[in-house]
Amino acid sequence: MLTGYKILVAEDNPLNQKIAVFLLTKHGATVVTAINGADAIGKLQEDSFDIVLMDLQMPEMDGFEATEYIRKTLKSNIPVLALSASTYEDEIEKCLKAGMNGCIAKPIDADVLYNTIKKLAGEQPITA
């Protein structure tokens, strides 16, 4: 289902990171992890990815700051999908305003995750 996709997961919580990696690799994706937004930016500067899964609340640099940096400084249009414990309308609007392409709730629903990745990937060529 996700074979050929290279996905960057920016998540500071080790358990949430393990769950995301498991769900993605289970369906064939190659996954690289980052522990915060600054780490994610560094990895984006070193390598290419098809999509970024971005936790919103991380130390050092949160998901909003990281996404704004990706859009404004790196000038990248890579799909960024927010991972949030809160998916209230105002939180989703804040994600979109920061330049994210969408938001999914934690705990992660595997089907929602896969379908959202496929939808976002359809908006942008896959690099694998």
Residue pairs with C-beta under 8 A, 6 or more apart in sequence:
1 27
1 28
1 114
1 118
2 24
2 27
2 28
2 29
2 114
2 117
3 27
3 28
3 29
4 28
4 126
4 128
5 24
5 28
5 29
5 30
5 50
5 51
5 117
5 121
5 126
5 128
6 29
6 30
6 31
6 32
6 47
6 48
6 49
6 50
6 127
6 128
7 24
7 29
7 30
7 31
7 32
7 49
7 50
7 51
7 52
7 53
7 117
8 31
8 32
8 33
8 34
8 40
8 43
8 44
8 49
8 51
8 52
8 53
9 17
9 20
9 21
9 24
9 31
9 32
9 33
9 34
9 52
9 53
10 33
10 34
10 35
10 36
10 37
10 39
10 40
10 52
10 53
10 54
10 55
10 58
10 63
10 66
11 17
11 20
11 33
11 34
11 35
11 53
11 55
11 58
11 83
12 35
12 36
12 55
12 57
12 58
12 59
13 55
16 55
16 83
16 106
16 108
17 33
19 107
19 108
20 31
20 53
20 83
20 108
21 31
21 33
23 108
23 110
23 113
23 114
24 31
24 113
25 31
27 114
30 128
32 43
32 47
32 49
34 40
34 42
34 43
35 58
36 58
36 59
36 60
36 61
36 62
36 66
37 54
37 58
37 60
37 61
37 62
37 63
37 65
37 66
37 67
37 69
38 60
38 61
38 66
39 60
40 52
40 54
40 66
41 61
41 66
41 69
41 70
41 74
43 49
44 52
44 70
44 74
44 76
44 78
45 74
48 127
49 78
49 127
50 78
50 79
50 121
50 124
50 126
50 127
50 128
51 78
51 79
51 80
51 81
51 117
51 120
51 121
52 70
52 78
52 79
52 80
52 81
53 81
53 83
54 63
54 66
54 67
54 80
54 81
54 82
54 83
54 100
55 63
55 82
55 83
55 84
56 62
56 63
56 64
56 82
56 83
56 84
56 91
56 95
57 63
57 85
58 66
61 69
63 82
63 83
63 98
63 100
64 94
64 95
64 98
67 80
67 82
67 95
67 98
67 99
67 100
68 98
68 99
70 76
70 78
70 80
70 99
71 77
71 98
71 99
77 124
78 124
79 101
79 120
79 121
79 123
79 124
80 99
80 100
80 101
81 100
81 101
81 102
81 103
81 104
81 116
81 117
81 120
82 95
82 100
82 102
82 103
82 104
83 103
83 104
83 106
83 108
84 91
84 95
84 103
84 104
84 105
84 106
85 105
85 106
86 105
87 103
87 104
87 105
91 103
92 103
95 102
95 103
96 102
96 103
101 120
101 123
102 116
102 120
104 112
104 113
104 116
105 112
